[in-house]
Amino acid sequence: MARTSPQSPSEAAAFDLASFFPYRVRLFDRSVSASLTPVYASLFGLSVSEWRTMAVLGSHGTLSASEIVQLSGMDKVNVSRAIQGLRKTGLLRRDIDGDDRRRALLRLTERGTEAFRTLVPLVLQREAELLKGLSAQERATLFKLMDKVRSNAERLAPPA
């Protein structure tokens, strides 16, 4: 049977949230994400979800909402809201699939593609600033370790 709580009061008292890996990952994620937000929010008024949706469509072309969910790691609700927001601002177009009338296909409009092309060099510059001071080998090691931990997490997560 899996342990769901500390076995003793001393074990619970020894728990240090600040060094707990999942907590540190969350702080890391929030900091990195917050450092990028000013780039796309100030120029185009995009939310995090809208930017991520735009980035997936800009990188992959025409997709369904479920494909965006898979590729972005976002949940269905956030993708749905992002799609609505991007459509409202004229950055995204929604068409019905000619082969499967039940399926909606999403693509960036010309305006959305221009916005994406404007943002890419800016977010890449921000990425370079985030990774500043890391050697090429350190970057490769960081990405390799991130991939290993993600793989472990996916193995441990219940099926979707």
Chimera marker file (.cmm) of the C-alpha trace (Angstrom):
<marker_set name="trace">
<marker id="1" x="0.000" y="0.000" z="0.000" r="1" g="1" b="0" radius="0.5"/>
<marker id="2" x="1.332" y="3.445" z="-0.935" r="1" g="1" b="0" radius="0.5"/>
<marker id="3" x="2.228" y="5.922" z="1.767" r="1" g="1" b="0" radius="0.5"/>
<marker id="4" x="-0.043" y="8.933" z="1.585" r="1" g="1" b="0" radius="0.5"/>
<marker id="5" x="1.134" y="10.838" z="4.642" r="1" g="1" b="0" radius="0.5"/>
<marker id="6" x="4.147" y="11.050" z="6.930" r="1" g="1" b="0" radius="0.5"/>
<marker id="7" x="4.385" y="8.086" z="9.287" r="1" g="1" b="0" radius="0.5"/>
<marker id="8" x="5.422" y="10.067" z="12.325" r="1" g="1" b="0" radius="0.5"/>
<marker id="9" x="5.229" y="13.624" z="13.663" r="1" g="1" b="0" radius="0.5"/>
<marker id="10" x="9.017" y="13.920" z="13.375" r="1" g="1" b="0" radius="0.5"/>
<marker id="11" x="8.874" y="12.958" z="9.705" r="1" g="1" b="0" radius="0.5"/>
<marker id="12" x="6.235" y="15.638" z="9.089" r="1" g="1" b="0" radius="0.5"/>
<marker id="13" x="8.278" y="18.195" z="11.027" r="1" g="1" b="0" radius="0.5"/>
<marker id="14" x="11.342" y="17.335" z="8.944" r="1" g="1" b="0" radius="0.5"/>
<marker id="15" x="9.511" y="18.169" z="5.717" r="1" g="1" b="0" radius="0.5"/>
<marker id="16" x="11.072" y="21.270" z="4.153" r="1" g="1" b="0" radius="0.5"/>
<marker id="17" x="8.773" y="22.753" z="1.542" r="1" g="1" b="0" radius="0.5"/>
<marker id="18" x="11.506" y="25.070" z="0.267" r="1" g="1" b="0" radius="0.5"/>
<marker id="19" x="13.643" y="22.088" z="-0.778" r="1" g="1" b="0" radius="0.5"/>
<marker id="20" x="10.740" y="19.911" z="-2.003" r="1" g="1" b="0" radius="0.5"/>
<marker id="21" x="11.400" y="19.337" z="-5.714" r="1" g="1" b="0" radius="0.5"/>
<marker id="22" x="7.804" y="19.779" z="-7.011" r="1" g="1" b="0" radius="0.5"/>
<marker id="23" x="7.532" y="23.075" z="-5.106" r="1" g="1" b="0" radius="0.5"/>
<marker id="24" x="10.839" y="24.312" z="-6.531" r="1" g="1" b="0" radius="0.5"/>
<marker id="25" x="9.726" y="23.343" z="-10.040" r="1" g="1" b="0" radius="0.5"/>
<marker id="26" x="6.536" y="25.365" z="-9.594" r="1" g="1" b="0" radius="0.5"/>
<marker id="27" x="8.504" y="28.415" z="-8.444" r="1" g="1" b="0" radius="0.5"/>
<marker id="28" x="10.893" y="27.938" z="-11.363" r="1" g="1" b="0" radius="0.5"/>
<marker id="29" x="8.000" y="27.687" z="-13.830" r="1" g="1" b="0" radius="0.5"/>
<marker id="30" x="6.323" y="30.806" z="-12.476" r="1" g="1" b="0" radius="0.5"/>
<marker id="31" x="9.537" y="32.844" z="-12.572" r="1" g="1" b="0" radius="0.5"/>
<marker id="32" x="10.461" y="31.809" z="-16.096" r="1" g="1" b="0" radius="0.5"/>
<marker id="33" x="6.922" y="32.345" z="-17.362" r="1" g="1" b="0" radius="0.5"/>
<marker id="34" x="6.663" y="35.746" z="-15.645" r="1" g="1" b="0" radius="0.5"/>
<marker id="35" x="9.910" y="36.835" z="-17.296" r="1" g="1" b="0" radius="0.5"/>
<marker id="36" x="8.392" y="36.188" z="-20.746" r="1" g="1" b="0" radius="0.5"/>
<marker id="37" x="4.957" y="37.675" z="-20.114" r="1" g="1" b="0" radius="0.5"/>
<marker id="38" x="5.965" y="41.320" z="-20.664" r="1" g="1" b="0" radius="0.5"/>
<marker id="39" x="7.165" y="40.479" z="-24.180" r="1" g="1" b="0" radius="0.5"/>
<marker id="40" x="3.861" y="39.209" z="-25.587" r="1" g="1" b="0" radius="0.5"/>
<marker id="41" x="1.518" y="41.030" z="-23.209" r="1" g="1" b="0" radius="0.5"/>
<marker id="42" x="2.879" y="44.510" z="-23.852" r="1" g="1" b="0" radius="0.5"/>
<marker id="43" x="2.967" y="44.222" z="-27.643" r="1" g="1" b="0" radius="0.5"/>
<marker id="44" x="-0.200" y="42.240" z="-28.323" r="1" g="1" b="0" radius="0.5"/>
<marker id="45" x="-2.086" y="42.007" z="-25.019" r="1" g="1" b="0" radius="0.5"/>
<marker id="46" x="-1.767" y="38.219" z="-24.996" r="1" g="1" b="0" radius="0.5"/>
<marker id="47" x="-2.252" y="36.027" z="-21.951" r="1" g="1" b="0" radius="0.5"/>
<marker id="48" x="0.126" y="33.144" z="-21.235" r="1" g="1" b="0" radius="0.5"/>
<marker id="49" x="-2.377" y="30.662" z="-22.692" r="1" g="1" b="0" radius="0.5"/>
<marker id="50" x="-2.938" y="32.771" z="-25.785" r="1" g="1" b="0" radius="0.5"/>
<marker id="51" x="0.812" y="33.042" z="-26.385" r="1" g="1" b="0" radius="0.5"/>
<marker id="52" x="1.313" y="29.294" z="-25.920" r="1" g="1" b="0" radius="0.5"/>
<marker id="53" x="-1.570" y="28.540" z="-28.285" r="1" g="1" b="0" radius="0.5"/>
<marker id="54" x="-0.158" y="30.982" z="-30.828" r="1" g="1" b="0" radius="0.5"/>
<marker id="55" x="3.307" y="29.448" z="-30.461" r="1" g="1" b="0" radius="0.5"/>
<marker id="56" x="1.964" y="25.934" z="-31.079" r="1" g="1" b="0" radius="0.5"/>
<marker id="57" x="-0.016" y="27.031" z="-34.129" r="1" g="1" b="0" radius="0.5"/>
<marker id="58" x="2.874" y="29.154" z="-35.405" r="1" g="1" b="0" radius="0.5"/>
<marker id="59" x="5.216" y="26.181" z="-35.115" r="1" g="1" b="0" radius="0.5"/>
<marker id="60" x="2.875" y="23.428" z="-36.336" r="1" g="1" b="0" radius="0.5"/>
<marker id="61" x="0.332" y="25.074" z="-38.619" r="1" g="1" b="0" radius="0.5"/>
<marker id="62" x="-3.326" y="24.083" z="-38.723" r="1" g="1" b="0" radius="0.5"/>
<marker id="63" x="-4.445" y="21.985" z="-35.746" r="1" g="1" b="0" radius="0.5"/>
<marker id="64" x="-7.513" y="20.983" z="-33.772" r="1" g="1" b="0" radius="0.5"/>
<marker id="65" x="-8.003" y="22.172" z="-30.197" r="1" g="1" b="0" radius="0.5"/>
<marker id="66" x="-7.222" y="18.691" z="-28.867" r="1" g="1" b="0" radius="0.5"/>
<marker id="67" x="-3.946" y="18.672" z="-30.794" r="1" g="1" b="0" radius="0.5"/>
<marker id="68" x="-3.055" y="22.033" z="-29.234" r="1" g="1" b="0" radius="0.5"/>
<marker id="69" x="-3.798" y="20.548" z="-25.799" r="1" g="1" b="0" radius="0.5"/>
<marker id="70" x="-1.443" y="17.631" z="-26.516" r="1" g="1" b="0" radius="0.5"/>
<marker id="71" x="1.370" y="19.765" z="-27.916" r="1" g="1" b="0" radius="0.5"/>
<marker id="72" x="1.163" y="22.596" z="-25.375" r="1" g="1" b="0" radius="0.5"/>
<marker id="73" x="0.678" y="20.695" z="-22.141" r="1" g="1" b="0" radius="0.5"/>
<marker id="74" x="-2.183" y="23.067" z="-21.277" r="1" g="1" b="0" radius="0.5"/>
<marker id="75" x="-5.575" y="21.846" z="-20.161" r="1" g="1" b="0" radius="0.5"/>
<marker id="76" x="-8.680" y="21.983" z="-22.349" r="1" g="1" b="0" radius="0.5"/>
<marker id="77" x="-10.219" y="24.932" z="-20.496" r="1" g="1" b="0" radius="0.5"/>
<marker id="78" x="-7.150" y="27.154" z="-20.938" r="1" g="1" b="0" radius="0.5"/>
<marker id="79" x="-6.830" y="26.218" z="-24.605" r="1" g="1" b="0" radius="0.5"/>
<marker id="80" x="-10.530" y="26.924" z="-25.162" r="1" g="1" b="0" radius="0.5"/>
<marker id="81" x="-10.239" y="30.352" z="-23.514" r="1" g="1" b="0" radius="0.5"/>
<marker id="82" x="-7.084" y="31.106" z="-25.488" r="1" g="1" b="0" radius="0.5"/>
<marker id="83" x="-8.814" y="30.177" z="-28.740" r="1" g="1" b="0" radius="0.5"/>
<marker id="84" x="-11.736" y="32.465" z="-27.894" r="1" g="1" b="0" radius="0.5"/>
<marker id="85" x="-9.391" y="35.340" z="-27.032" r="1" g="1" b="0" radius="0.5"/>
<marker id="86" x="-7.288" y="34.921" z="-30.165" r="1" g="1" b="0" radius="0.5"/>
<marker id="87" x="-10.398" y="34.726" z="-32.354" r="1" g="1" b="0" radius="0.5"/>
<marker id="88" x="-11.848" y="37.831" z="-30.720" r="1" g="1" b="0" radius="0.5"/>
<marker id="89" x="-8.693" y="39.826" z="-31.518" r="1" g="1" b="0" radius="0.5"/>
<marker id="90" x="-8.518" y="38.498" z="-35.082" r="1" g="1" b="0" radius="0.5"/>
<marker id="91" x="-5.319" y="36.506" z="-34.580" r="1" g="1" b="0" radius="0.5"/>
<marker id="92" x="-6.839" y="33.050" z="-35.043" r="1" g="1" b="0" radius="0.5"/>
<marker id="93" x="-9.279" y="31.559" z="-37.510" r="1" g="1" b="0" radius="0.5"/>
<marker id="94" x="-11.538" y="28.563" z="-36.924" r="1" g="1" b="0" radius="0.5"/>
<marker id="95" x="-12.779" y="26.500" z="-39.861" r="1" g="1" b="0" radius="0.5"/>
<marker id="96" x="-14.746" y="23.286" z="-40.085" r="1" g="1" b="0" radius="0.5"/>
<marker id="97" x="-12.741" y="20.332" z="-41.422" r="1" g="1" b="0" radius="0.5"/>
<marker id="98" x="-13.966" y="19.450" z="-44.918" r="1" g="1" b="0" radius="0.5"/>
<marker id="99" x="-13.373" y="15.747" z="-44.301" r="1" g="1" b="0" radius="0.5"/>
<marker id="100" x="-14.864" y="15.582" z="-40.778" r="1" g="1" b="0" radius="0.5"/>
<marker id="101" x="-17.579" y="18.177" z="-40.176" r="1" g="1" b="0" radius="0.5"/>
<marker id="102" x="-17.398" y="17.520" z="-36.402" r="1" g="1" b="0" radius="0.5"/>
<marker id="103" x="-13.780" y="18.729" z="-36.259" r="1" g="1" b="0" radius="0.5"/>
<marker id="104" x="-12.760" y="22.388" z="-36.102" r="1" g="1" b="0" radius="0.5"/>
<marker id="105" x="-9.409" y="23.379" z="-37.580" r="1" g="1" b="0" radius="0.5"/>
<marker id="106" x="-7.543" y="26.308" z="-36.088" r="1" g="1" b="0" radius="0.5"/>
<marker id="107" x="-4.916" y="28.437" z="-37.772" r="1" g="1" b="0" radius="0.5"/>
<marker id="108" x="-3.346" y="31.809" z="-37.287" r="1" g="1" b="0" radius="0.5"/>
<marker id="109" x="-4.746" y="34.562" z="-39.464" r="1" g="1" b="0" radius="0.5"/>
<marker id="110" x="-2.384" y="36.717" z="-41.503" r="1" g="1" b="0" radius="0.5"/>
<marker id="111" x="-2.415" y="39.167" z="-38.611" r="1" g="1" b="0" radius="0.5"/>
<marker id="112" x="-1.746" y="36.318" z="-36.165" r="1" g="1" b="0" radius="0.5"/>
<marker id="113" x="1.161" y="35.068" z="-38.268" r="1" g="1" b="0" radius="0.5"/>
<marker id="114" x="2.638" y="38.574" z="-38.356" r="1" g="1" b="0" radius="0.5"/>
<marker id="115" x="2.303" y="38.835" z="-34.571" r="1" g="1" b="0" radius="0.5"/>
<marker id="116" x="3.965" y="35.447" z="-34.133" r="1" g="1" b="0" radius="0.5"/>
<marker id="117" x="6.837" y="36.432" z="-36.440" r="1" g="1" b="0" radius="0.5"/>
<marker id="118" x="7.276" y="39.657" z="-34.488" r="1" g="1" b="0" radius="0.5"/>
<marker id="119" x="7.341" y="37.832" z="-31.158" r="1" g="1" b="0" radius="0.5"/>
<marker id="120" x="9.676" y="34.937" z="-32.025" r="1" g="1" b="0" radius="0.5"/>
<marker id="121" x="12.942" y="36.923" z="-32.049" r="1" g="1" b="0" radius="0.5"/>
<marker id="122" x="11.874" y="38.736" z="-28.891" r="1" g="1" b="0" radius="0.5"/>
<marker id="123" x="11.098" y="35.569" z="-26.914" r="1" g="1" b="0" radius="0.5"/>
<marker id="124" x="14.279" y="33.949" z="-28.218" r="1" g="1" b="0" radius="0.5"/>
<marker id="125" x="16.223" y="36.958" z="-26.926" r="1" g="1" b="0" radius="0.5"/>
<marker id="126" x="14.499" y="36.540" z="-23.554" r="1" g="1" b="0" radius="0.5"/>
<marker id="127" x="15.393" y="32.848" z="-23.590" r="1" g="1" b="0" radius="0.5"/>
<marker id="128" x="19.032" y="33.783" z="-24.215" r="1" g="1" b="0" radius="0.5"/>
<marker id="129" x="18.887" y="36.159" z="-21.235" r="1" g="1" b="0" radius="0.5"/>
<marker id="130" x="17.403" y="33.405" z="-19.054" r="1" g="1" b="0" radius="0.5"/>
<marker id="131" x="20.185" y="30.998" z="-20.006" r="1" g="1" b="0" radius="0.5"/>
<marker id="132" x="22.934" y="33.626" z="-19.798" r="1" g="1" b="0" radius="0.5"/>
<marker id="133" x="25.974" y="32.370" z="-17.930" r="1" g="1" b="0" radius="0.5"/>
<marker id="134" x="25.337" y="28.718" z="-18.763" r="1" g="1" b="0" radius="0.5"/>
<marker id="135" x="27.844" y="27.060" z="-21.062" r="1" g="1" b="0" radius="0.5"/>
<marker id="136" x="26.642" y="25.003" z="-24.016" r="1" g="1" b="0" radius="0.5"/>
<marker id="137" x="27.443" y="21.866" z="-22.013" r="1" g="1" b="0" radius="0.5"/>
<marker id="138" x="25.495" y="23.141" z="-18.979" r="1" g="1" b="0" radius="0.5"/>
<marker id="139" x="22.500" y="23.923" z="-21.205" r="1" g="1" b="0" radius="0.5"/>
<marker id="140" x="22.640" y="20.445" z="-22.729" r="1" g="1" b="0" radius="0.5"/>
<marker id="141" x="22.876" y="18.909" z="-19.253" r="1" g="1" b="0" radius="0.5"/>
<marker id="142" x="19.986" y="21.052" z="-17.982" r="1" g="1" b="0" radius="0.5"/>
<marker id="143" x="17.746" y="20.008" z="-20.870" r="1" g="1" b="0" radius="0.5"/>
<marker id="144" x="18.756" y="16.351" z="-20.529" r="1" g="1" b="0" radius="0.5"/>
<marker id="145" x="17.953" y="16.386" z="-16.803" r="1" g="1" b="0" radius="0.5"/>
<marker id="146" x="14.644" y="18.143" z="-17.418" r="1" g="1" b="0" radius="0.5"/>
<marker id="147" x="13.724" y="15.473" z="-19.981" r="1" g="1" b="0" radius="0.5"/>
<marker id="148" x="14.609" y="12.674" z="-17.544" r="1" g="1" b="0" radius="0.5"/>
<marker id="149" x="12.490" y="14.141" z="-14.758" r="1" g="1" b="0" radius="0.5"/>
<marker id="150" x="9.590" y="14.760" z="-17.156" r="1" g="1" b="0" radius="0.5"/>
<marker id="151" x="9.822" y="11.168" z="-18.350" r="1" g="1" b="0" radius="0.5"/>
<marker id="152" x="9.708" y="9.925" z="-14.746" r="1" g="1" b="0" radius="0.5"/>
<marker id="153" x="6.733" y="12.170" z="-14.014" r="1" g="1" b="0" radius="0.5"/>
<marker id="154" x="4.852" y="10.941" z="-17.087" r="1" g="1" b="0" radius="0.5"/>
<marker id="155" x="5.503" y="7.344" z="-16.069" r="1" g="1" b="0" radius="0.5"/>
<marker id="156" x="4.139" y="8.030" z="-12.562" r="1" g="1" b="0" radius="0.5"/>
<marker id="157" x="1.097" y="10.058" z="-13.664" r="1" g="1" b="0" radius="0.5"/>
<marker id="158" x="-2.242" y="8.303" z="-14.067" r="1" g="1" b="0" radius="0.5"/>
<marker id="159" x="-3.400" y="7.867" z="-17.679" r="1" g="1" b="0" radius="0.5"/>
<marker id="160" x="-5.282" y="10.856" z="-19.049" r="1" g="1" b="0" radius="0.5"/>
<link id1="1" id2="2" r="1" g="1" b="0" radius="0.2"/>
<link id1="2" id2="3" r="1" g="1" b="0" radius="0.2"/>
<link id1="3" id2="4" r="1" g="1" b="0" radius="0.2"/>
<link id1="4" id2="5" r="1" g="1" b="0" radius="0.2"/>
<link id1="5" id2="6" r="1" g="1" b="0" radius="0.2"/>
<link id1="6" id2="7" r="1" g="1" b="0" radius="0.2"/>
<link id1="7" id2="8" r="1" g="1" b="0" radius="0.2"/>
<link id1="8" id2="9" r="1" g="1" b="0" radius="0.2"/>
<link id1="9" id2="10" r="1" g="1" b="0" radius="0.2"/>
<link id1="10" id2="11" r="1" g="1" b="0" radius="0.2"/>
<link id1="11" id2="12" r="1" g="1" b="0" radius="0.2"/>
<link id1="12" id2="13" r="1" g="1" b="0" radius="0.2"/>
<link id1="13" id2="14" r="1" g="1" b="0" radius="0.2"/>
<link id1="14" id2="15" r="1" g="1" b="0" radius="0.2"/>
<link id1="15" id2="16" r="1" g="1" b="0" radius="0.2"/>
<link id1="16" id2="17" r="1" g="1" b="0" radius="0.2"/>
<link id1="17" id2="18" r="1" g="1" b="0" radius="0.2"/>
<link id1="18" id2="19" r="1" g="1" b="0" radius="0.2"/>
<link id1="19" id2="20" r="1" g="1" b="0" radius="0.2"/>
<link id1="20" id2="21" r="1" g="1" b="0" radius="0.2"/>
<link id1="21" id2="22" r="1" g="1" b="0" radius="0.2"/>
<link id1="22" id2="23" r="1" g="1" b="0" radius="0.2"/>
<link id1="23" id2="24" r="1" g="1" b="0" radius="0.2"/>
<link id1="24" id2="25" r="1" g="1" b="0" radius="0.2"/>
<link id1="25" id2="26" r="1" g="1" b="0" radius="0.2"/>
<link id1="26" id2="27" r="1" g="1" b="0" radius="0.2"/>
<link id1="27" id2="28" r="1" g="1" b="0" radius="0.2"/>
<link id1="28" id2="29" r="1" g="1" b="0" radius="0.2"/>
<link id1="29" id2="30" r="1" g="1" b="0" radius="0.2"/>
<link id1="30" id2="31" r="1" g="1" b="0" radius="0.2"/>
<link id1="31" id2="32" r="1" g="1" b="0" radius="0.2"/>
<link id1="32" id2="33" r="1" g="1" b="0" radius="0.2"/>
<link id1="33" id2="34" r="1" g="1" b="0" radius="0.2"/>
<link id1="34" id2="35" r="1" g="1" b="0" radius="0.2"/>
<link id1="35" id2="36" r="1" g="1" b="0" radius="0.2"/>
<link id1="36" id2="37" r="1" g="1" b="0" radius="0.2"/>
<link id1="37" id2="38" r="1" g="1" b="0" radius="0.2"/>
<link id1="38" id2="39" r="1" g="1" b="0" radius="0.2"/>
<link id1="39" id2="40" r="1" g="1" b="0" radius="0.2"/>
<link id1="40" id2="41" r="1" g="1" b="0" radius="0.2"/>
<link id1="41" id2="42" r="1" g="1" b="0" radius="0.2"/>
<link id1="42" id2="43" r="1" g="1" b="0" radius="0.2"/>
<link id1="43" id2="44" r="1" g="1" b="0" radius="0.2"/>
<link id1="44" id2="45" r="1" g="1" b="0" radius="0.2"/>
<link id1="45" id2="46" r="1" g="1" b="0" radius="0.2"/>
<link id1="46" id2="47" r="1" g="1" b="0" radius="0.2"/>
<link id1="47" id2="48" r="1" g="1" b="0" radius="0.2"/>
<link id1="48" id2="49" r="1" g="1" b="0" radius="0.2"/>
<link id1="49" id2="50" r="1" g="1" b="0" radius="0.2"/>
<link id1="50" id2="51" r="1" g="1" b="0" radius="0.2"/>
<link id1="51" id2="52" r="1" g="1" b="0" radius="0.2"/>
<link id1="52" id2="53" r="1" g="1" b="0" radius="0.2"/>
<link id1="53" id2="54" r="1" g="1" b="0" radius="0.2"/>
<link id1="54" id2="55" r="1" g="1" b="0" radius="0.2"/>
<link id1="55" id2="56" r="1" g="1" b="0" radius="0.2"/>
<link id1="56" id2="57" r="1" g="1" b="0" radius="0.2"/>
<link id1="57" id2="58" r="1" g="1" b="0" radius="0.2"/>
<link id1="58" id2="59" r="1" g="1" b="0" radius="0.2"/>
<link id1="59" id2="60" r="1" g="1" b="0" radius="0.2"/>
<link id1="60" id2="61" r="1" g="1" b="0" radius="0.2"/>
<link id1="61" id2="62" r="1" g="1" b="0" radius="0.2"/>
<link id1="62" id2="63" r="1" g="1" b="0" radius="0.2"/>
<link id1="63" id2="64" r="1" g="1" b="0" radius="0.2"/>
<link id1="64" id2="65" r="1" g="1" b="0" radius="0.2"/>
<link id1="65" id2="66" r="1" g="1" b="0" radius="0.2"/>
<link id1="66" id2="67" r="1" g="1" b="0" radius="0.2"/>
<link id1="67" id2="68" r="1" g="1" b="0" radius="0.2"/>
<link id1="68" id2="69" r="1" g="1" b="0" radius="0.2"/>
<link id1="69" id2="70" r="1" g="1" b="0" radius="0.2"/>
<link id1="70" id2="71" r="1" g="1" b="0" radius="0.2"/>
<link id1="71" id2="72" r="1" g="1" b="0" radius="0.2"/>
<link id1="72" id2="73" r="1" g="1" b="0" radius="0.2"/>
<link id1="73" id2="74" r="1" g="1" b="0" radius="0.2"/>
<link id1="74" id2="75" r="1" g="1" b="0" radius="0.2"/>
<link id1="75" id2="76" r="1" g="1" b="0" radius="0.2"/>
<link id1="76" id2="77" r="1" g="1" b="0" radius="0.2"/>
<link id1="77" id2="78" r="1" g="1" b="0" radius="0.2"/>
<link id1="78" id2="79" r="1" g="1" b="0" radius="0.2"/>
<link id1="79" id2="80" r="1" g="1" b="0" radius="0.2"/>
<link id1="80" id2="81" r="1" g="1" b="0" radius="0.2"/>
<link id1="81" id2="82" r="1" g="1" b="0" radius="0.2"/>
<link id1="82" id2="83" r="1" g="1" b="0" radius="0.2"/>
<link id1="83" id2="84" r="1" g="1" b="0" radius="0.2"/>
<link id1="84" id2="85" r="1" g="1" b="0" radius="0.2"/>
<link id1="85" id2="86" r="1" g="1" b="0" radius="0.2"/>
<link id1="86" id2="87" r="1" g="1" b="0" radius="0.2"/>
<link id1="87" id2="88" r="1" g="1" b="0" radius="0.2"/>
<link id1="88" id2="89" r="1" g="1" b="0" radius="0.2"/>
<link id1="89" id2="90" r="1" g="1" b="0" radius="0.2"/>
<link id1="90" id2="91" r="1" g="1" b="0" radius="0.2"/>
<link id1="91" id2="92" r="1" g="1" b="0" radius="0.2"/>
<link id1="92" id2="93" r="1" g="1" b="0" radius="0.2"/>
<link id1="93" id2="94" r="1" g="1" b="0" radius="0.2"/>
<link id1="94" id2="95" r="1" g="1" b="0" radius="0.2"/>
<link id1="95" id2="96" r="1" g="1" b="0" radius="0.2"/>
<link id1="96" id2="97" r="1" g="1" b="0" radius="0.2"/>
<link id1="97" id2="98" r="1" g="1" b="0" radius="0.2"/>
<link id1="98" id2="99" r="1" g="1" b="0" radius="0.2"/>
<link id1="99" id2="100" r="1" g="1" b="0" radius="0.2"/>
<link id1="100" id2="101" r="1" g="1" b="0" radius="0.2"/>
<link id1="101" id2="102" r="1" g="1" b="0" radius="0.2"/>
<link id1="102" id2="103" r="1" g="1" b="0" radius="0.2"/>
<link id1="103" id2="104" r="1" g="1" b="0" radius="0.2"/>
<link id1="104" id2="105" r="1" g="1" b="0" radius="0.2"/>
<link id1="105" id2="106" r="1" g="1" b="0" radius="0.2"/>
<link id1="106" id2="107" r="1" g="1" b="0" radius="0.2"/>
<link id1="107" id2="108" r="1" g="1" b="0" radius="0.2"/>
<link id1="108" id2="109" r="1" g="1" b="0" radius="0.2"/>
<link id1="109" id2="110" r="1" g="1" b="0" radius="0.2"/>
<link id1="110" id2="111" r="1" g="1" b="0" radius="0.2"/>
<link id1="111" id2="112" r="1" g="1" b="0" radius="0.2"/>
<link id1="112" id2="113" r="1" g="1" b="0" radius="0.2"/>
<link id1="113" id2="114" r="1" g="1" b="0" radius="0.2"/>
<link id1="114" id2="115" r="1" g="1" b="0" radius="0.2"/>
<link id1="115" id2="116" r="1" g="1" b="0" radius="0.2"/>
<link id1="116" id2="117" r="1" g="1" b="0" radius="0.2"/>
<link id1="117" id2="118" r="1" g="1" b="0" radius="0.2"/>
<link id1="118" id2="119" r="1" g="1" b="0" radius="0.2"/>
<link id1="119" id2="120" r="1" g="1" b="0" radius="0.2"/>
<link id1="120" id2="121" r="1" g="1" b="0" radius="0.2"/>
<link id1="121" id2="122" r="1" g="1" b="0" radius="0.2"/>
<link id1="122" id2="123" r="1" g="1" b="0" radius="0.2"/>
<link id1="123" id2="124" r="1" g="1" b="0" radius="0.2"/>
<link id1="124" id2="125" r="1" g="1" b="0" radius="0.2"/>
<link id1="125" id2="126" r="1" g="1" b="0" radius="0.2"/>
<link id1="126" id2="127" r="1" g="1" b="0" radius="0.2"/>
<link id1="127" id2="128" r="1" g="1" b="0" radius="0.2"/>
<link id1="128" id2="129" r="1" g="1" b="0" radius="0.2"/>
<link id1="129" id2="130" r="1" g="1" b="0" radius="0.2"/>
<link id1="130" id2="131" r="1" g="1" b="0" radius="0.2"/>
<link id1="131" id2="132" r="1" g="1" b="0" radius="0.2"/>
<link id1="132" id2="133" r="1" g="1" b="0" radius="0.2"/>
<link id1="133" id2="134" r="1" g="1" b="0" radius="0.2"/>
<link id1="134" id2="135" r="1" g="1" b="0" radius="0.2"/>
<link id1="135" id2="136" r="1" g="1" b="0" radius="0.2"/>
<link id1="136" id2="137" r="1" g="1" b="0" radius="0.2"/>
<link id1="137" id2="138" r="1" g="1" b="0" radius="0.2"/>
<link id1="138" id2="139" r="1" g="1" b="0" radius="0.2"/>
<link id1="139" id2="140" r="1" g="1" b="0" radius="0.2"/>
<link id1="140" id2="141" r="1" g="1" b="0" radius="0.2"/>
<link id1="141" id2="142" r="1" g="1" b="0" radius="0.2"/>
<link id1="142" id2="143" r="1" g="1" b="0" radius="0.2"/>
<link id1="143" id2="144" r="1" g="1" b="0" radius="0.2"/>
<link id1="144" id2="145" r="1" g="1" b="0" radius="0.2"/>
<link id1="145" id2="146" r="1" g="1" b="0" radius="0.2"/>
<link id1="146" id2="147" r="1" g="1" b="0" radius="0.2"/>
<link id1="147" id2="148" r="1" g="1" b="0" radius="0.2"/>
<link id1="148" id2="149" r="1" g="1" b="0" radius="0.2"/>
<link id1="149" id2="150" r="1" g="1" b="0" radius="0.2"/>
<link id1="150" id2="151" r="1" g="1" b="0" radius="0.2"/>
<link id1="151" id2="152" r="1" g="1" b="0" radius="0.2"/>
<link id1="152" id2="153" r="1" g="1" b="0" radius="0.2"/>
<link id1="153" id2="154" r="1" g="1" b="0" radius="0.2"/>
<link id1="154" id2="155" r="1" g="1" b="0" radius="0.2"/>
<link id1="155" id2="156" r="1" g="1" b="0" radius="0.2"/>
<link id1="156" id2="157" r="1" g="1" b="0" radius="0.2"/>
<link id1="157" id2="158" r="1" g="1" b="0" radius="0.2"/>
<link id1="158" id2="159" r="1" g="1" b="0" radius="0.2"/>
<link id1="159" id2="160" r="1" g="1" b="0" radius="0.2"/>
</marker_set>
